[in-house]
Every structure is written in C-alpha cells, then in structure tokens.
Amino acid sequence: MGNPFAALNTSLTGLHTQQRISEIAGKNVANVNTEGYSRNRAELTEDTLVSNARVFSVRDDVGGGVAISDVTRVRDELAESRNLVEQGHSSYLDEMNATYGRIEGVITEPSDNGLGAQLNDFWNTWDDVANDPTNLGARSALLSKGQMIATQFNQTSVSITDLTRQTAGTTLTYVNELNSTIKQIADLNNKIQGSLNSSGGALNDAMDQRDLLVERVSQLTGATRSVDQLGNVNLNINGIAILAGSIAIPLTAVASPTNAITVTDPQGNAVAITEGQIGGMITATNSTYPGQIADLDAVAQKLWTDVNALHAVGYGLGASAATNGRNFFDPPASPPAVTALNLKLSTQVAGNPNAVSAANTPNSIDGAMAQQIAAMHNVTGGASALYQQMVARLGVNSSTAQSDAKVQAGVVAQVNEERKGVSGVNVDEEMITISQAQQAYAANAKVISIINEMLDTLINLGR
C-alpha cells in the first residue's frame, strides 16, 4: 500500500497552490485599471519527492504534488520596446504640432487684422495719396498706417520671441524632471537587483513601476532601453548613456541669450535629443521659432528696402517739394540688418505729412511716385508676395505637423492594444482562473477528507 501521509502532503500542496493562484488572480482583477500594471501569472511545477533507494525496495511514491516555481509578469518584450520608440516619436510630433499651433496663434491669417490685411491697407493708402497728392488727410492717414504696420511687425516678432523664451524655460524644467526620473529608475534597479540576489525572487510591482518610469523617459527624450545580464535596465540617447545599472547620469541643459538650448552629459559631451517632448521643444527653440522670425525679418527687410528706395528719390509738398533723400522707414539703430523687431517709421517723415514723397519731380503736385510705391502691392518678390509665401509655408508645415501627429497617435494606440492584449488584465479570464482554482482547491480538500477516512478505518482495524 502506498504512503497515505505522502498523499496527504500531495493534496496539501494542491490546497496551498490553488489558494495562491486565487490570490494572484485577485490581485490582477484589483489592478485592472492600474496604469503600468502587468498581469501576474503563477508558474506551476511538479513537486517531485525523491526517496532514498533501499535494497529490494520498490518505489511506490506518486510525487510530492504541485508547487509555484515563480510568479512572472506577462509581457511581450518586443511590443514593449516598440512602444517606447513610438511613444518617443509621438511626443515629438505632438510638440511640433503644438509649436506650429502657437505660431499660428500669433500670425493670425487669414484675418482682417493680420499683417497681410495691414499690408494691403498700406498699399491702398499710397493709392489714396496718388489720387489726391495735396490732401493732407490722406498723407496723415498714410503715416498712421506706416506706423501701424511697423508696430505690427515689432509686436509679431516680440510675440514669437516670447514663445521661444517660454519654451526654452519649459525645456529646462523638463530636463530637471528627466534627471529626477532617471535617478528613480537607478534606485529601482538597485532595489530589484537586491531582491534577486537575496531571495531569488523578483519584485514584480517594482518592475512595473520601473517600466512606467522608463516609458516617461522615452516620452521626454525617445531614449532607448536595454537590459543587461543582471536584469538592470540601461538607457541611452543617441549613443550617450544616461543610465547604467544603479548609476544615473544627469544631463545639463543651458539656454543661450537667444534661447537656443544645448544639452550635455557630465563630461561635457553634447547630447542630441531629437525625439520626445524635450526633442520637440529643442527643435522649436533652436530651429522652428528662429526660422519663423527670419522669414518675418525678410518681409520687413524687403518692405524697408523697396519703399525707401523709391521714397528717397521722390518729392513732397511745401518745404519738402524741392529736395529729396528722405526715408519712409528709419535705418536700423544697429546696422546692418533691418528686422521685424526694429522696423519703424522714419523721423524724417513722422508727424510731417508734407514730407511724404508723392511726386517724382521737384516742386510738383503729381502723385506719380506714390503710384509707383502703391504698385509694389502686386510685384513678384515684393514684401506682400514674400509674406504670402511665408503664410503659405506656415500653413503647409502646420497641416503636416497636425497630420503626422494624428497618424502617429494611431500607431501608438495600436501598439498599446497589442501590449494590453498580452500584459493587460482580462477580468473574464481572471474569473475563470479563480473558478478553476476554487474547483481544484475543493477537489484537493475532498482527497484529504477521503484519505483521512481511510486512515481512520485502518487505525480502527488495528484495535
């Protein structure tokens, strides 16, 4: 006859194991909506009894029951790695979309109050002067319009510069968050490694927390992840290490006087962050915003050059009728460049309507020069044409950024669905697991009850 006490032990291991399976499934259900939680699964193994051999002995054991060898996190590492890449790129595109949205909030086109409409009014006011050169009201309106358009150029440039400065400041804040997050991951690496070394087990909850922090780093920078032989997560950005095991490598971000951002590691090596939210902000501060200001400067430069070139050889009224050489817009205070920021009405004409050059010959009351300047409205390559090209380019870039961000959001959603299909908690599946564990628990309890009855019968037979 077999050993009934061994059978009792076998069923007892079954009770303990099925109870633990129920607890694990219950934990999964409890964390169904917990961000970053990975479904836990009990890995079962046969708990085999090994008996000592005896001469003429016959093995009659049937094993030692069942044991849980490990509680693992159910994850698809390929999907997890892909998620980090896609998250980083999505964050970058979202930031670029937001950047162009902010620029469009400053350059409001088409609009009745936008710079395009102001330029149209400016050329039309020159037409008014050409039609009635002696009308001081028309001349005064022209000076007012010239001052207005210069002010609008100034304010637009200031607004975009403010966006650059604000974005640069936010970038520095996010780099501080990045360093803090990397330090937390390093601490978790150390904690998890200590658990593996001391007990041979894994801290699944800590590993979930670590992966959630790694995802945040990827959203900020597009950093790539690798896992070493000890189970530590290591991170790098374009070949520059920012985390090596339990060693966090902080980055330093500095904004220049023009708000351009540079990022370096502790050795002073430049770190090119080209993905993630920080990457998008660096692109905005170092390229997108300055490029937009440069385009605006080109329009202001063209307006200044073309209007002044004709105005300087024209003639005004009264005391200004016999001489020329007057600028309509002032030269820059700091040569050589005229910019949208420093464009302003000339002191040679400000407050003096008679100084407006409407005639192309001295002591004349014709409006020929005013008409020539008004005709710049439709000149190919003129200020209005350059501005229209700038607005069209901004529209295309903004539309592309919006479309790219939307498409990438769809990719991220698809990858997340794939991840959740593996690591996410399915309540129905967990309830089935609990039900199966309950049934197995009841069966093991029944076996113990039967063996107990058998032992009681055997004991009573010997009396």
ROLOZA-649241 format. One line per field, with one value per residue: z, x, y of N, C-alpha, C in turn; residue in one letter. Coordinates in steps of 0.1 Angstrom, whole numbers. Example, Ala and Ser with C-alpha at 12.3 -4.5 7.8 and 13.67 -1.06 7.14 Angstrom:
! ROLOZA-649241
n_z	78|71
n_x	132|128
n_y	-57|-22
ca_z	78|71
ca_x	123|137
ca_y	-45|-11
c_z	78|79
c_x	132|129
c_y	-33|0
r	A|S
! end
This chain:
! ROLOZA-649241
n_z	0|-7|6|28|41|25|4|16|19|-7|-16|2|-8|-31|-21|-10|-32|-51|-36|-36|-63|-67|-51|-66|-91|-80|-73|-98|-109|-91|-99|-124|-136|-131|-139|-159|-148|-150|-159|-136|-134|-122|-122|-126|-112|-110|-79|-70|-51|-37|-29|-8|-20|-14|-6|-25|-25|-36|-56|-46|-45|-57|-64|-52|-53|-62|-70|-69|-89|-97|-98|-125|-146|-172|-203|-235|-248|-272|-281|-260|-263|-288|-282|-266|-285|-303|-286|-279|-304|-310|-290|-297|-322|-314|-299|-319|-334|-316|-314|-340|-339|-319|-332|-353|-337|-332|-358|-373|-398|-425|-418|-408|-393|-395|-405|-432|-442|-432|-447|-472|-468|-464|-489|-504|-492|-501|-527|-523|-517|-541|-558|-548|-542|-528|-506|-473|-453|-464|-466|-439|-430|-443|-430|-405|-410|-419|-395|-380|-393|-390|-362|-359|-371|-353|-329|-336|-340|-313|-300|-310|-302|-275|-272|-279|-257|-235|-242|-240|-213|-203|-213|-199|-174|-179|-184|-159|-147|-161|-152|-125|-129|-140|-119|-101|-115|-114|-87|-84|-100|-84|-61|-71|-80|-56|-44|-61|-57|-29|-24|-47|-59|-77|-77|-88|-88|-83|-107|-125|-119|-125|-153|-160|-154|-172|-195|-193|-195|-221|-234|-229|-241|-261|-255|-257|-246|-228|-215|-191|-183|-156|-152|-150|-161|-187|-201|-230|-250|-283|-284|-262|-229|-203|-181|-163|-150|-116|-116|-122|-148|-149|-170|-183|-191|-210|-217|-243|-248|-269|-265|-275|-270|-254|-246|-224|-212|-180|-187|-205|-231|-260|-261|-283|-284|-301|-302|-286|-261|-251|-272|-292|-282|-282|-309|-316|-302|-312|-339|-353|-343|-345|-373|-382|-373|-388|-414|-411|-407|-432|-448|-436|-441|-469|-473|-462|-478|-505|-503|-492|-512|-534|-522|-513|-536|-543|-541|-518|-504|-501|-481|-485|-511|-529|-524|-519|-508|-484|-460|-458|-439|-409|-409|-394|-359|-351|-374|-396|-404|-411|-392|-383|-358|-354|-372|-381|-384|-402|-388|-404|-417|-399|-383|-401|-427|-452|-459|-470|-498|-527|-553|-584|-594|-587|-569|-577|-580|-586|-583|-590|-579|-556|-567|-579|-557|-546|-565|-558|-545|-560|-570|-581|-558|-541|-509|-500|-515|-505|-479|-483|-492|-470|-451|-465|-464|-437|-432|-446|-432|-407|-411|-420|-397|-379|-392|-392|-364|-357|-372|-360|-334|-338|-344|-320|-304|-315|-310|-282|-278|-286|-267|-244|-249|-243|-217|-203|-180|-182|-171|-173|-180|-157|-138|-146|-141|-113|-107|-117|-99|-75|-78|-81|-56|-40|-48|-40|-12|-9|-15|7|27|21|24|50|61|53|67|93|92|90|113|132|125|136|163
n_x	8|5|20|0|3|21|4|-14|3|7|-19|-21|-2|-15|-37|-25|-13|-34|-48|-30|-29|-55|-52|-33|-47|-68|-54|-47|-72|-79|-61|-69|-73|-50|-24|2|4|13|0|1|13|11|37|36|50|58|60|83|88|118|130|151|171|166|177|162|140|109|98|71|60|41|48|53|33|23|39|45|67|75|64|55|57|35|45|51|81|90|69|68|93|89|69|81|97|78|62|81|85|59|54|73|62|38|46|57|35|20|37|36|9|10|25|7|-12|-1|5|-21|-37|-59|-70|-88|-74|-48|-13|-11|-35|-30|-8|-20|-38|-19|-7|-29|-34|-13|-22|-44|-31|-18|-39|-48|-27|-23|-39|-38|-50|-51|-24|-16|-30|-16|9|1|-8|17|31|15|18|45|46|31|47|68|55|47|72|82|63|67|93|89|75|96|113|97|93|119|124|106|116|140|130|117|140|151|131|135|161|155|137|153|171|153|147|173|175|155|164|186|172|156|176|188|168|166|191|190|168|162|138|116|107|78|60|77|91|72|67|92|93|72|83|105|91|81|106|112|90|98|123|127|145|164|161|179|185|206|227|223|198|193|179|191|197|200|206|207|232|245|250|226|218|232|228|227|236|229|230|232|219|228|212|213|203|209|216|199|180|185|189|212|224|242|263|278|305|307|300|281|247|225|192|167|142|110|93|110|129|113|108|134|139|120|129|155|153|126|111|131|135|110|110|131|120|100|115|127|106|101|125|125|102|112|134|124|103|118|137|124|110|130|139|119|96|82|56|53|78|92|92|112|134|149|157|147|139|112|109|129|165|181|189|211|233|240|214|180|152|121|117|130|120|107|88|102|120|122|99|78|51|50|32|37|62|60|69|54|55|74|91|107|90|64|30|21|11|28|50|39|21|38|49|26|20|37|24|16|39|61|80|80|74|47|43|63|54|30|39|53|32|18|37|39|13|13|34|22|-1|10|24|2|-12|8|11|-14|-15|6|-4|-23|-8|5|-17|-24|-2|-3|-27|-19|0|-15|-31|-15|-2|-21|-49|-75|-106|-126|-110|-95|-115|-123|-99|-99|-122|-115|-93|-107|-123|-103|-91|-112|-114|-89|-92|-113|-99|-81|-100|-110|-87|-83|-105|-98|-75|-85|-101|-82|-68|-87|-91|-70|-75
n_y	-12|22|52|68|92|106|110|127|150|156|165|186|204|210|224|247|258|263|281|302|308|318|341|355|359|374|397|406|413|433|453|460|485|499|520|510|485|450|420|393|359|326|303|270|239|205|190|170|141|128|97|78|52|17|-17|-42|-26|-11|16|34|59|86|111|145|164|197|228|263|277|302|336|353|383|389|397|411|415|425|441|459|472|484|501|520|533|543|559|579|591|600|619|638|646|656|678|694|699|714|735|748|754|774|794|800|811|836|847|854|844|836|870|899|916|909|908|906|918|943|951|952|974|993|996|1004|1029|1044|1046|1062|1086|1091|1096|1120|1141|1165|1163|1166|1150|1124|1120|1121|1099|1079|1081|1073|1047|1036|1037|1020|995|991|988|965|946|947|938|913|900|902|886|860|857|857|833|816|820|812|785|776|779|761|737|735|729|704|689|688|673|649|641|636|615|595|590|579|555|543|538|519|499|491|483|462|444|438|423|401|390|384|368|354|359|380|415|422|443|465|463|469|495|506|502|519|544|543|545|571|585|579|592|617|620|600|580|549|515|490|457|444|415|411|419|446|477|497|529|550|579|585|571|581|574|575|562|536|507|510|535|568|591|624|650|682|712|741|775|797|833|838|820|795|760|739|706|687|659|648|648|668|662|667|661|649|654|643|633|627|648|668|668|678|704|714|715|734|757|760|760|761|783|805|803|811|838|847|845|864|886|889|897|922|935|935|952|976|981|983|1003|1025|1029|1040|1061|1078|1091|1107|1135|1159|1180|1216|1229|1206|1201|1207|1192|1159|1125|1115|1090|1066|1046|1042|1038|1010|1010|996|988|960|950|952|944|927|934|959|976|1008|1038|1065|1092|1113|1117|1113|1127|1148|1153|1166|1158|1134|1115|1120|1128|1125|1144|1175|1202|1196|1186|1162|1127|1106|1093|1082|1065|1046|1034|1023|1004|984|965|943|933|908|889|910|926|920|897|880|878|864|840|832|828|808|787|784|774|750|736|735|721|697|689|685|665|644|640|631|607|593|591|572|550|546|540|515|500|500|486|461|455|455|434|413|419|432|431|408|407|387|364|362|356|331|317|320|305|280|275|274|251|232|235|226|200|190|193|175|151|150|147|121|105|109|96|70|65|66|44|23|26|19|-7|-19|-21
ca_z	0|-8|18|28|45|13|-4|23|16|-21|-16|9|-17|-40|-15|-9|-46|-56|-29|-41|-77|-65|-47|-78|-100|-74|-74|-112|-110|-83|-106|-138|-141|-126|-151|-159|-142|-159|-154|-130|-137|-114|-130|-118|-114|-102|-67|-70|-39|-40|-18|-7|-25|-4|-13|-27|-23|-48|-54|-48|-44|-69|-65|-40|-55|-71|-63|-77|-91|-99|-103|-135|-153|-186|-211|-248|-248|-285|-281|-250|-269|-299|-276|-262|-297|-309|-277|-281|-317|-309|-281|-305|-332|-306|-295|-331|-338|-307|-318|-351|-334|-312|-342|-360|-328|-333|-371|-375|-412|-429|-408|-411|-385|-397|-412|-447|-444|-429|-459|-483|-464|-466|-504|-508|-487|-511|-538|-519|-518|-555|-564|-543|-536|-519|-495|-461|-446|-470|-463|-425|-429|-448|-420|-394|-415|-418|-381|-376|-399|-383|-349|-360|-373|-340|-319|-340|-336|-299|-295|-313|-293|-261|-273|-278|-243|-227|-245|-235|-199|-200|-216|-187|-163|-183|-182|-144|-144|-167|-143|-114|-133|-142|-106|-96|-122|-109|-74|-86|-105|-72|-52|-78|-81|-43|-42|-68|-50|-16|-23|-59|-65|-84|-72|-99|-87|-85|-121|-132|-116|-133|-167|-162|-154|-184|-206|-192|-201|-236|-238|-228|-249|-271|-251|-260|-234|-229|-202|-190|-178|-142|-151|-149|-173|-190|-211|-237|-260|-295|-281|-250|-217|-192|-170|-163|-138|-105|-118|-130|-154|-151|-181|-181|-202|-209|-227|-247|-248|-280|-261|-281|-259|-256|-236|-223|-201|-170|-193|-214|-244|-264|-262|-293|-281|-313|-301|-273|-259|-250|-285|-299|-277|-286|-323|-317|-298|-319|-354|-358|-339|-352|-387|-384|-371|-400|-425|-409|-409|-446|-453|-431|-449|-483|-473|-459|-489|-517|-501|-491|-525|-542|-514|-512|-548|-546|-535|-510|-506|-493|-479|-489|-526|-538|-520|-517|-499|-472|-459|-452|-427|-404|-409|-381|-350|-351|-388|-410|-407|-407|-388|-380|-344|-353|-383|-375|-393|-402|-381|-414|-421|-388|-379|-412|-439|-464|-462|-478|-513|-537|-567|-588|-598|-576|-570|-585|-571|-592|-574|-598|-570|-547|-575|-581|-545|-544|-574|-552|-539|-569|-575|-578|-550|-532|-495|-499|-521|-495|-467|-487|-493|-456|-445|-471|-459|-423|-433|-450|-421|-396|-416|-420|-383|-374|-398|-387|-350|-357|-377|-350|-323|-342|-343|-305|-299|-320|-302|-268|-278|-287|-254|-234|-252|-236|-203|-196|-172|-188|-160|-176|-179|-143|-131|-150|-134|-99|-107|-118|-87|-65|-81|-78|-41|-34|-51|-31|1|-9|-14|21|35|18|30|65|64|51|79|105|91|92|128|139|122|144|177
ca_x	0|12|21|-11|8|26|-8|-19|12|4|-31|-19|5|-25|-45|-17|-10|-46|-51|-21|-34|-66|-47|-27|-58|-75|-45|-48|-85|-78|-53|-73|-72|-38|-15|16|4|14|-7|9|9|18|43|35|59|56|69|86|95|129|132|164|170|168|179|149|129|101|93|56|55|35|52|50|22|25|44|47|82|78|52|61|49|32|48|57|92|91|59|72|104|83|61|90|101|66|58|90|82|46|56|80|53|28|52|59|21|17|46|30|-3|13|29|-5|-19|5|3|-35|-40|-63|-77|-90|-64|-35|-3|-15|-45|-24|0|-30|-43|-8|-5|-41|-33|-5|-31|-52|-22|-15|-51|-50|-14|-23|-48|-30|-57|-46|-10|-16|-35|-5|19|-5|-7|31|35|8|24|58|43|26|59|75|48|47|85|83|54|74|105|84|72|109|118|88|96|132|123|99|126|149|122|116|153|152|122|142|172|149|132|165|175|143|149|185|172|147|174|193|162|152|187|190|158|170|203|188|158|160|126|115|97|70|54|88|95|61|70|104|89|64|93|112|82|81|118|110|81|105|135|129|156|162|163|185|185|218|226|218|184|192|175|200|191|209|200|216|245|251|244|220|216|239|225|223|242|222|240|224|222|227|206|216|197|218|209|189|171|189|191|222|223|255|265|288|318|306|297|268|236|215|179|160|128|103|88|122|134|104|110|147|137|112|137|167|151|113|108|141|132|98|114|139|110|93|126|129|95|103|137|120|94|120|143|117|97|128|144|116|106|142|142|107|95|69|49|58|93|98|89|124|145|146|166|141|135|99|112|142|175|182|198|224|234|234|202|166|144|108|117|135|113|99|86|113|119|122|85|69|44|51|26|42|74|57|73|43|59|88|98|107|80|53|19|16|12|34|59|30|15|48|50|14|21|45|14|15|53|67|92|79|71|34|45|71|46|20|47|56|20|15|47|35|1|17|41|13|-10|18|26|-10|-14|18|8|-26|-12|14|-12|-30|2|7|-29|-24|8|-8|-37|-11|6|-26|-36|-6|1|-33|-58|-88|-113|-132|-101|-91|-126|-122|-88|-103|-131|-107|-86|-117|-126|-91|-90|-123|-110|-78|-98|-120|-89|-77|-111|-111|-75|-85|-114|-91|-66|-94|-106|-70|-65|-98|-89|-59|-79
ca_y	0|35|60|78|105|113|115|139|161|160|173|198|213|214|234|259|263|268|293|312|311|326|354|362|363|385|409|411|419|446|463|461|499|505|523|503|471|439|408|383|346|316|293|257|228|193|190|155|136|119|88|71|38|6|-30|-48|-17|-7|29|35|73|92|125|153|174|208|240|275|279|317|345|361|393|385|408|409|425|432|451|469|480|492|511|531|541|550|569|590|598|606|630|648|652|664|691|702|703|725|747|755|760|786|804|804|820|849|851|850|845|849|878|913|924|903|916|906|929|956|954|956|987|1002|999|1012|1043|1051|1049|1074|1098|1092|1101|1134|1143|1177|1160|1163|1140|1112|1119|1118|1085|1071|1080|1065|1033|1032|1035|1008|983|989|983|951|938|947|930|899|895|900|875|848|856|853|818|809|821|804|771|773|777|748|727|733|722|690|682|685|661|638|637|630|602|586|587|569|542|537|533|507|489|486|475|449|436|433|413|389|384|379|357|347|363|393|424|425|457|475|463|476|509|510|503|531|555|542|550|585|589|578|602|630|620|590|572|535|507|477|450|436|401|411|424|461|485|507|538|559|588|586|566|587|567|583|553|524|500|518|548|577|601|636|659|697|719|756|783|808|846|838|810|782|750|729|696|680|650|653|650|679|657|672|651|653|649|645|627|630|661|676|669|687|717|719|718|746|769|761|760|765|797|813|803|819|851|850|847|877|897|890|905|936|940|938|964|987|984|988|1016|1036|1031|1050|1073|1087|1099|1114|1148|1161|1193|1228|1230|1193|1199|1209|1183|1145|1119|1112|1076|1065|1039|1046|1028|1003|1017|988|982|963|944|957|932|929|940|973|984|1019|1050|1074|1105|1124|1119|1112|1140|1158|1148|1172|1151|1121|1117|1115|1133|1120|1155|1186|1212|1191|1181|1149|1116|1096|1084|1074|1054|1036|1027|1016|993|973|955|931|930|894|890|921|924|913|883|872|875|854|828|828|823|795|778|781|766|736|730|733|710|684|685|680|651|635|637|623|593|586|587|560|539|544|533|502|493|498|475|448|453|452|421|404|422|437|422|405|403|374|353|360|350|317|312|318|294|267|273|270|237|224|235|217|186|186|191|162|140|149|141|107|99|109|85|57|64|63|29|15|27|12|-21|-25|-22
c_z	0|6|19|33|34|5|3|19|2|-22|-9|0|-27|-34|-14|-22|-52|-49|-33|-55|-76|-60|-58|-87|-94|-74|-88|-114|-103|-91|-121|-144|-137|-138|-149|-153|-152|-152|-148|-133|-128|-124|-121|-122|-106|-91|-64|-57|-43|-28|-19|-12|-14|-12|-14|-26|-37|-46|-56|-46|-58|-71|-52|-42|-65|-63|-74|-78|-92|-102|-112|-140|-167|-194|-225|-249|-261|-286|-272|-256|-280|-293|-272|-274|-303|-299|-278|-293|-316|-301|-289|-315|-325|-303|-307|-336|-329|-310|-329|-348|-327|-322|-349|-350|-328|-347|-376|-389|-416|-419|-412|-404|-386|-405|-427|-450|-441|-441|-470|-480|-467|-480|-508|-503|-496|-523|-536|-521|-533|-562|-560|-535|-526|-507|-482|-452|-451|-466|-448|-422|-433|-437|-408|-398|-415|-404|-376|-380|-393|-369|-349|-363|-360|-330|-323|-337|-321|-294|-298|-305|-279|-261|-272|-264|-234|-229|-240|-220|-195|-203|-205|-176|-166|-182|-168|-141|-150|-158|-131|-117|-134|-129|-99|-102|-116|-95|-75|-91|-93|-63|-58|-78|-67|-39|-49|-62|-37|-15|-36|-66|-72|-78|-84|-99|-89|-100|-129|-131|-124|-147|-170|-162|-167|-196|-205|-198|-216|-241|-238|-238|-261|-268|-254|-247|-238|-215|-201|-184|-163|-140|-149|-162|-175|-201|-218|-247|-271|-291|-269|-238|-207|-180|-172|-150|-127|-105|-127|-135|-157|-163|-177|-193|-200|-220|-230|-246|-259|-277|-268|-269|-263|-244|-236|-211|-191|-176|-203|-229|-248|-266|-271|-290|-293|-313|-288|-272|-258|-264|-294|-295|-281|-301|-325|-313|-307|-334|-358|-355|-346|-367|-391|-383|-383|-412|-424|-411|-424|-453|-449|-439|-463|-483|-471|-471|-501|-515|-500|-504|-534|-535|-514|-524|-552|-539|-528|-514|-498|-493|-484|-504|-534|-535|-519|-508|-486|-472|-453|-439|-423|-407|-395|-372|-349|-365|-386|-412|-402|-404|-385|-366|-345|-364|-376|-386|-391|-395|-391|-419|-410|-383|-389|-425|-452|-468|-469|-493|-522|-551|-571|-594|-588|-579|-578|-575|-577|-582|-580|-589|-561|-554|-578|-568|-542|-553|-569|-546|-547|-575|-571|-570|-540|-518|-493|-504|-511|-483|-471|-487|-479|-449|-451|-466|-445|-423|-436|-439|-410|-399|-415|-406|-376|-379|-393|-372|-349|-362|-366|-338|-326|-341|-328|-300|-303|-312|-288|-268|-279|-274|-244|-237|-246|-221|-196|-189|-180|-176|-162|-175|-165|-135|-134|-142|-119|-98|-107|-105|-75|-66|-77|-63|-35|-36|-42|-16|2|-8|0|30|34|25|45|69|63|63|91|104|95|107|136|137|132|159|181
c_x	9|12|10|-7|14|15|-14|-10|9|-8|-29|-12|-5|-34|-38|-16|-22|-51|-43|-25|-45|-62|-41|-37|-66|-67|-46|-61|-85|-71|-56|-72|-60|-28|-2|16|5|8|3|4|18|24|43|45|55|66|72|93|106|132|145|162|173|170|165|137|122|96|78|51|50|38|48|40|27|30|45|61|85|64|58|51|47|34|54|68|94|81|62|83|98|75|69|94|89|61|68|88|69|47|63|70|42|33|53|45|17|25|40|17|-1|17|16|-14|-14|2|-11|-39|-49|-71|-78|-79|-50|-26|-5|-25|-39|-15|-9|-35|-31|-6|-17|-41|-24|-13|-39|-44|-20|-27|-54|-38|-14|-32|-39|-37|-52|-32|-8|-20|-24|5|14|-5|7|35|28|14|37|56|39|38|67|69|48|61|87|75|61|86|101|81|85|114|110|91|109|132|116|108|135|142|120|129|155|143|129|153|166|143|142|170|166|145|162|183|164|155|181|184|159|164|190|180|161|182|200|178|156|147|127|104|89|65|65|92|85|64|82|100|80|73|101|104|81|94|118|101|89|116|136|141|153|167|170|185|198|216|221|204|182|187|186|194|202|201|210|231|252|243|239|217|223|237|220|229|234|231|232|229|221|222|208|209|206|210|198|179|174|193|203|222|236|254|275|302|318|303|283|259|226|201|170|146|123|99|100|128|126|106|123|146|130|121|149|165|138|110|118|139|120|101|122|130|104|103|128|118|97|115|133|111|102|128|135|110|107|135|137|113|118|145|129|107|82|63|56|73|100|97|101|135|140|156|161|137|120|100|126|152|176|192|212|225|241|220|190|159|130|107|121|129|105|98|98|110|118|108|75|64|45|45|32|55|73|60|62|46|72|96|97|96|68|42|13|18|19|43|50|24|25|50|38|14|29|36|15|28|57|79|91|75|58|36|53|63|36|27|50|44|16|24|43|23|4|24|32|4|-3|20|14|-13|-5|15|-4|-23|-4|6|-20|-20|4|-5|-29|-14|4|-19|-30|-5|-4|-32|-28|-5|-11|-41|-71|-96|-120|-123|-97|-102|-126|-111|-92|-113|-124|-99|-95|-120|-115|-89|-100|-119|-99|-83|-106|-111|-84|-87|-112|-99|-77|-94|-107|-82|-74|-98|-94|-67|-75|-97|-79|-63|-85
c_y	12|42|70|92|113|118|127|152|166|169|186|209|219|225|247|266|269|281|305|317|321|340|362|367|375|398|415|418|433|457|464|475|506|507|516|489|460|427|398|369|336|306|280|247|217|192|175|152|127|110|82|56|28|-7|-37|-39|-15|7|29|49|77|107|133|164|185|220|251|279|294|324|355|372|389|397|403|419|432|443|463|478|489|503|523|540|549|561|581|598|606|619|642|654|660|677|700|707|715|737|755|761|773|797|809|813|834|855|846|853|833|856|892|922|919|912|916|917|942|961|959|971|997|1006|1007|1026|1051|1054|1061|1087|1101|1099|1116|1138|1155|1175|1156|1152|1126|1109|1115|1103|1075|1069|1071|1050|1028|1029|1022|995|980|983|969|942|936|937|916|892|892|888|862|846|852|838|810|809|812|789|767|770|764|736|724|726|708|682|679|673|648|632|630|616|591|581|577|555|535|531|520|496|482|478|462|439|430|422|400|382|378|367|349|350|376|402|429|439|467|475|470|491|514|511|515|543|555|548|565|591|589|589|616|631|611|581|557|527|494|471|442|423|400|416|438|467|496|516|547|567|590|582|571|580|577|575|540|517|509|532|557|588|613|644|674|704|734|763|795|822|846|827|796|773|741|719|689|670|655|655|662|675|662|660|656|647|652|639|631|645|671|678|679|702|723|723|731|758|771|763|766|779|807|814|811|834|856|853|861|888|899|899|920|942|944|951|976|991|990|1001|1027|1039|1041|1063|1083|1095|1107|1127|1150|1174|1204|1228|1217|1191|1200|1200|1169|1139|1114|1097|1077|1057|1042|1035|1022|1010|1009|982|969|959|952|944|937|936|955|981|995|1030|1059|1087|1116|1126|1119|1126|1151|1152|1153|1165|1138|1124|1111|1118|1127|1132|1166|1196|1208|1186|1168|1138|1104|1086|1076|1063|1043|1028|1018|1003|981|962|942|927|916|896|902|917|916|898|874|868|864|840|822|822|809|784|774|772|752|729|726|721|696|679|679|666|641|631|628|608|586|583|574|548|536|536|518|494|490|487|461|445|449|438|410|407|427|427|421|399|389|362|351|353|335|310|310|307|281|264|268|255|228|223|226|203|181|184|178|150|139|143|126|99|98|98|71|55|60|48|20|15|19|-3|-27|-26|-35
r	M|G|N|P|F|A|A|L|N|T|S|L|T|G|L|H|T|Q|Q|R|I|S|E|I|A|G|K|N|V|A|N|V|N|T|E|G|Y|S|R|N|R|A|E|L|T|E|D|T|L|V|S|N|A|R|V|F|S|V|R|D|D|V|G|G|G|V|A|I|S|D|V|T|R|V|R|D|E|L|A|E|S|R|N|L|V|E|Q|G|H|S|S|Y|L|D|E|M|N|A|T|Y|G|R|I|E|G|V|I|T|E|P|S|D|N|G|L|G|A|Q|L|N|D|F|W|N|T|W|D|D|V|A|N|D|P|T|N|L|G|A|R|S|A|L|L|S|K|G|Q|M|I|A|T|Q|F|N|Q|T|S|V|S|I|T|D|L|T|R|Q|T|A|G|T|T|L|T|Y|V|N|E|L|N|S|T|I|K|Q|I|A|D|L|N|N|K|I|Q|G|S|L|N|S|S|G|G|A|L|N|D|A|M|D|Q|R|D|L|L|V|E|R|V|S|Q|L|T|G|A|T|R|S|V|D|Q|L|G|N|V|N|L|N|I|N|G|I|A|I|L|A|G|S|I|A|I|P|L|T|A|V|A|S|P|T|N|A|I|T|V|T|D|P|Q|G|N|A|V|A|I|T|E|G|Q|I|G|G|M|I|T|A|T|N|S|T|Y|P|G|Q|I|A|D|L|D|A|V|A|Q|K|L|W|T|D|V|N|A|L|H|A|V|G|Y|G|L|G|A|S|A|A|T|N|G|R|N|F|F|D|P|P|A|S|P|P|A|V|T|A|L|N|L|K|L|S|T|Q|V|A|G|N|P|N|A|V|S|A|A|N|T|P|N|S|I|D|G|A|M|A|Q|Q|I|A|A|M|H|N|V|T|G|G|A|S|A|L|Y|Q|Q|M|V|A|R|L|G|V|N|S|S|T|A|Q|S|D|A|K|V|Q|A|G|V|V|A|Q|V|N|E|E|R|K|G|V|S|G|V|N|V|D|E|E|M|I|T|I|S|Q|A|Q|Q|A|Y|A|A|N|A|K|V|I|S|I|I|N|E|M|L|D|T|L|I|N|L|G|R
! end
